[in-house]
Amino acid sequence: MNLFTQKKSGWYYLIQGLVTTVLGVIFLMNSSISLIAITRIIGILLLAGGAFILFGAMYKRDAEQKLMVFQGIVNIGIGLVFTLFPAVLTGVVIVIIGLFTFLSGLFNLLTYRKLYDKMTPTLLIRNILLILLGLFLLFNPMKGQEAVAVIIGVFALVFGIISLYQAYWLFFRKKTTNIE
C-alpha cells in the first residue's frame, strides 16, 4: 500500500470514527429517542425502495412486473408502518426478541434435563439467564429498548474509537513502514 492509499484510507477511518463515535454518544444519552429515529429511518428507506421498485416495474412487461409491483406495494406498506408508528414498532420488536429468548432458554433447559450427564453446569446457568432475559424483555419492553440502545451505543462508541485510532495510525506512522 503506497502512502497516497494510506492517507486515503486514513480519511475513511477518520470520518467513520467520528460518525460512529457521535452516534454512540447520542445512543447513550438518548436511548429511547435513538431507537425511534432508527425505526423511522428504516421506514423512510423502505418507502424509497418501494417507490423505486414500482418505478422500475413500469418498464417490465412480463411476469416479473407483477412481482415487482407486489414487492413495491409491500415495501411501501411496511415503510409507512415503520414511519408512522415507530414507538409501537420498536416495542413489538423487543417483545418478539424477548419471546424468542425465553423460548430458546426454555427449550435448551429441557434438552439439558434430558442430556444432563453429557452437559456442563454452565449450560444450565446460561439457559436460566436466557429465560430471565426473555422474561425481562417480555414484561418490560420499554426497559428492554433502553438496554438494546445502550448496547448499540457502547458498540458504536468502541467501534468509533478503534476507527479513530486506525486513522491516527495511518496518518502519523513513519513512512518507512510498508504494509502489503
MOLINLIN-V867918 format. One record per backbone hydrogen bond with DSSP energy under -1.0 kcal/mol. CO is the residue of the C=O (numbers start at 1). NH is the residue of the N-H. Records with the same first field share a line. If there is no record, write none. Layout:
# MOLINLIN-V867918
CO: NH / NH
This chain:
# MOLINLIN-V867918
2: 6
3: 7
4: 8
5: 9
6: 10
7: 11
8: 12
9: 13
10: 14
11: 15
12: 16
13: 17
14: 18
15: 19
16: 20
17: 21
18: 22
19: 23
20: 24
21: 25
22: 26
23: 27
24: 28
25: 29
26: 30
30: 34
31: 35
32: 36
33: 37
34: 38
35: 39
36: 40
37: 41
38: 42
39: 43
40: 44
41: 45
42: 46
43: 47
44: 48
45: 49
46: 50
47: 51
48: 52
49: 53
50: 54
51: 55
52: 56
53: 57
56: 59
57: 60
62: 65
63: 67
64: 68
65: 69
66: 70
67: 71
68: 72
69: 73
70: 74
71: 75
72: 76
73: 77
74: 78
75: 79
76: 80
77: 81
78: 82
79: 83
80: 84
81: 85
85: 89
86: 90
87: 91
88: 92
89: 93
90: 94
91: 95
92: 96
93: 97
94: 98
95: 99
96: 100
97: 101
98: 102
99: 103
100: 104
101: 105
102: 106
103: 107
104: 108
105: 109
106: 110
107: 111
108: 112
109: 113
110: 114
111: 115
115: 118
120: 123
121: 125
122: 126
123: 127
124: 128
125: 129
126: 130
127: 131
128: 132
129: 133
130: 134
131: 135
132: 136
133: 137
134: 138
135: 139
136: 140
140: 144
141: 145
142: 146
143: 147
144: 148
145: 149
146: 150
147: 151
148: 152
149: 153
150: 154
151: 155
152: 156
153: 157
154: 158
155: 159
156: 160
157: 161
158: 162
159: 163
160: 164
161: 165
162: 166
163: 167
164: 168
165: 169
166: 170
167: 171
168: 172
174: 177
